[in-house]
Amino acid sequence: MSSAPSSLFLRLRTVTTVAVVAASALTITHIVRADAPKTAADYTADPAGMIDAYRHVEAASVSDAIEQSLHVKTYMSHRMQSIFPTKFAGTALTVKLVKVENHDPNALSGMLSAIDSGGPGSVYVMKVEDGADIAGMGGLMGTAMFARGFAGAVVDGGVRDLPQLKKIGFPVYALGPVPSTSVGHYKFGGVNIPIDCDGVKVNPNDIIVADQDGVVVVPREHAADILVLAQKLDNSEHSMYPYIEKFHSIVEAVKQFGRI
């Protein structure tokens, strides 16, 4: 008679143990999958996920990854400055303005239509021919980009209406603030064409990565491979900070992690 409760207890304990083991296995499986780094093939198959991942790596690591793998310079110079500290990544929508005096009221219509053709994640990349002292964009254009979900703008020229741009929090890199206008002095030269922006070739749909270190252009055809390498460089550098703080030696840190 006394064996029945014992038998029931053993069965309950066995069921409980199995349940705990099964739950632990599920938990471990989930953790492993979550922590597994994505490959270049994964990012190629998921362009939106790739852009999002680029938002979390540093421009310096992206620049280093490009130099190491492609042996080219695709970062813009120190002249390209943000109107406020920012960080973004997105796909290039390129626009070119050609310098020519004119009285054509429609001379810049294409520039405005280009904005209306973009959407979430677009980065407005503009070449203003000989335009360091000409505002390629201002508050109205920036407000339109902000409303359409653009990630930001990069202008090889000037920018104006900074109070409005700062008010709405729309990030713009440019050669500097100027009060001038392009109206009457420029004509629209094309949209989504290859351009030279501060000495760097930018093709439509290239990936633009920008933070407080500057602006980097990632050639679209190499974007997935560059991202994976940039993530590795980021991880190495971020691991070095506590190592240096603990052991007080950058020399030993470089030996340990191979990153500088």
Stockholm file with secondary structure:
# STOCKHOLM 1.0

chainA/1-260         MSSAPSSLFLRLRTVTTVAVVAASALTITHIVRADAPKTAADYTADPAGMIDAYRHVEAASVSDAIEQSLHVKTYMSHRMQSIFPTKFAGTALTVKLVKVENHDPNALSGMLSAIDSGGPGSVYVMKVEDGADIAGMGGLMGTAMFARGFAGAVVDGGVRDLPQLKKIGFPVYALGPVPSTSVGHYKFGGVNIPIDCDGVKVNPNDIIVADQDGVVVVPREHAADILVLAQKLDNSEHSMYPYIEKFHSIVEAVKQFGRI
#=GR chainA/1-260 SS CTHHHHHHHHHHHHHHHHHHHHHHHHHHHHHHHHHSCCCHHHHHHCHHHHHHHHTTSCHHHHHHHHHHHHCCCCBCCTTCEESSCCCEEEEEEEEEEEECCCCCTTTTHHHHHHHHHCCTTEEEEEEETTCTTSEEECHHHHHHHHHTTCCEEEEESEECCHHHHHHHTCCEEESEECCCCCTTTEEEEEESSCEEETTEEECTTCEEEEETTEEEEECGGGHHHHHHHHHHHHHHHHHHHHHHHHHCCHHHHHHHHCCC
#=GC SS_cons         CTHHHHHHHHHHHHHHHHHHHHHHHHHHHHHHHHHSCCCHHHHHHCHHHHHHHHTTSCHHHHHHHHHHHHCCCCBCCTTCEESSCCCEEEEEEEEEEEECCCCCTTTTHHHHHHHHHCCTTEEEEEEETTCTTSEEECHHHHHHHHHTTCCEEEEESEECCHHHHHHHTCCEEESEECCCCCTTTEEEEEESSCEEETTEEECTTCEEEEETTEEEEECGGGHHHHHHHHHHHHHHHHHHHHHHHHHCCHHHHHHHHCCC
//
